[in-house]
Amino acid sequence: MTMNQENITPFNAEDVDWGELESIGILRDELEMAGELDTLLQGEKTGVISLSLVLLGVDVVLDATLQLVRRENGEPLLEIIGIKPA
């Protein structure tokens, strides 16, 4: 049986805790509309995205890239990599 490499993603959308990400302001629908969901599920860094997050009750606005990586237990972990202003 031959598998099409283009259809294999390192992460499944169902494995991501979208409720947790939504609680800090990252929405699956917005990633999909921006064309970044597939990039994220491939384990690659997204393009620069403007985020408005709520972290520990503090509103944080920043430009960042996102990347899914695997924790030691195999679960996906979202890395938020802030971009320094020029």
N, C-alpha and C positions, 0 to 999 in steps of 0.2 A: 504494500500500500504506500503510495506517495503522498506526502503532505505538502500543501502549498505553504511555503515559508512566510508569505505575506499575510496569511490569516492567523498566524500564531502570535499571540501577544504574551509578554511576560506577566501581565496582570489582567485579571478579569474585573470588569466594572462592578460585578456583584460582590467582589472581595473587599472593595473599598468601603469604609464606614462613612457614607455620605452624610449621615445625620451628624456625626462629629464635625466633619468639615463645614457643614452648613451652619453649625453653631458658632463658628468663628468667621463666617462670611464667605466661604468658598462654595459655590453652587455648581452642581454637575451640569445643569442646563446652560449656564453661562459659559462653562468651559466648552461644551459641545457647540454652542452658537459661535464661539470665537474660533472654532476649528482646532482646539488644543486638546480635546479629550483623547483622541487616538494617539497623539504624541505622548501624552502622560501615561497612557496604558502600555505603550511600547517601552516605558522605562527611560525615555529620553527627556531632556529638559525642554519645557515649553518655551515659546517666545516670551518676551517681556509682557507682563500683565499688570494692570493697575489694580491693587487690592485695597479694600477697606475692611480691615479685620477688627474683631473684638477679642483682645487677649487679656485674660484676667481682669475683665471689666473696663479695660482701657481701649479706646478707639485708636487704631493705628492705620495710617494711610501710607502705602509704599508701592513702588514698582518692584516686581520680583519675577523670577522664573520659578516654576514648580517642577518637581521630579519625584516620581515614586521609586523607592528603593525597598529592598527586603530587610526586615528585621532578622535577627538570628533565628527566631522561631518560624520564619517564612512569611509572616504577615506583612502586608504592605504598610509603608510609612511614608507620609508626604513630607518632603523637604521643601521649605520655602527659602529661596536664596535671594535676599534683598539686593537691589541694584543701587550702587552709589550714584548720587546725582553728579552730573558732569560739572 
